[in-house]
Amino acid sequence: MTQLDGTKWGGVTPRDIVISSYAGFMLDGHKAGYVMPMPDQATILDGNGTTGDVISQNGVKTPGLFAVPVCEGGMMQAWGNWKKYGGVESNPPSYRPPYYPCQPART
């Protein structure tokens, strides 16, 4: 993360990754697993569904470009799933749900 200071990697910052991931979470009804639309439909700019004139007009902040899991249940949900599926109780884990450490939003 120290290299993501805005001077390398095309100027991407941790803030850009969070904005993109959270906007996808918002667009998906506050669930993990947002899938970006096909390029001809990818004009959404933010988590409110605001559209622009061009595909991915918001660059790396485009909703869903990055997919860091955002948990519906917040930190406690992430912590509980980490303990259950990937932490101290299961090493190595035999099963991790989709969108780990969040609960699966889809089956």
C-alpha positions in Angstrom: 0.0 0.0 0.0 2.9 2.4 0.5 3.5 2.5 -3.2 -0.1 3.6 -3.8 0.8 7.2 -3.0 -0.6 8.7 -6.2 2.8 9.0 -7.9 3.0 5.4 -9.2 0.6 2.9 -10.7 -1.2 5.5 -12.8 -1.9 7.6 -9.7 -4.1 5.1 -7.9 -4.5 5.6 -4.2 -6.0 3.5 -1.5 -8.8 6.0 -1.4 -9.6 5.3 -5.0 -9.8 1.5 -4.3 -12.2 2.2 -1.3 -14.4 4.5 -3.3 -14.7 2.0 -6.2 -15.4 -0.9 -3.9 -17.9 0.9 -1.7 -19.8 2.4 -4.7 -20.2 -1.1 -6.1 -21.5 -2.3 -2.7 -24.0 0.6 -2.6 -25.2 -0.1 -6.2 -25.8 -3.8 -5.3 -28.2 -2.9 -2.5 -25.5 -3.0 0.2 -24.4 -6.5 -0.6 -21.0 -7.9 -1.6 -20.6 -9.1 -5.1 -21.3 -6.2 -7.4 -20.5 -7.1 -11.0 -19.7 -4.2 -13.3 -22.0 -4.0 -16.3 -20.9 -4.7 -19.8 -18.7 -2.0 -21.3 -21.5 -0.5 -23.4 -23.5 0.0 -20.2 -20.7 1.0 -17.9 -21.5 4.7 -17.6 -22.3 4.7 -13.8 -20.1 7.1 -12.0 -20.9 6.6 -8.3 -22.8 4.5 -5.7 -26.0 6.6 -6.3 -26.3 5.4 -9.9 -25.4 8.8 -11.4 -24.5 8.2 -15.1 -21.9 9.9 -17.2 -21.4 10.3 -20.9 -18.5 7.9 -21.4 -17.6 4.4 -20.3 -15.7 4.4 -17.0 -15.7 8.2 -17.0 -14.8 8.1 -13.3 -11.6 6.2 -14.0 -10.4 4.0 -11.2 -13.2 5.2 -9.0 -15.8 3.6 -11.3 -18.1 1.4 -9.1 -16.9 -2.2 -9.0 -13.6 -1.7 -10.8 -12.1 -2.8 -7.5 -13.8 -5.4 -5.5 -12.6 -5.2 -1.9 -15.3 -7.0 0.1 -17.5 -4.6 2.1 -19.5 -6.4 4.8 -23.1 -5.7 5.5 -22.6 -6.5 9.1 -19.5 -4.4 9.5 -16.3 -5.2 11.3 -17.9 -7.7 13.7 -19.1 -9.8 10.7 -15.7 -9.7 9.1 -14.0 -10.7 12.4 -16.4 -13.5 13.1 -16.0 -14.9 9.6 -12.2 -14.6 9.7 -12.2 -16.6 12.9 -14.6 -19.2 11.5 -13.2 -19.7 8.0 -9.7 -18.4 7.9 -8.2 -17.6 11.3 -7.4 -19.5 14.4 -10.2 -22.0 14.1 -9.4 -23.3 10.7 -5.8 -23.3 9.4 -5.8 -23.8 6.5 -9.5 -23.3 5.9 -11.3 -26.0 4.1 -14.0 -23.7 2.9 -14.3 -19.9 2.5 -17.6 -18.4 1.4 -17.7 -16.1 -1.6 -16.8 -12.5 -0.8 -14.8 -13.7 2.3 -14.6 -12.3 4.9 -18.2 -11.2 4.4 -21.2 -13.4 4.3 -22.0 -14.7 0.8 -24.6 -12.4 -0.8 -25.4 -14.9 -3.6 -25.8 -18.7 -3.8 
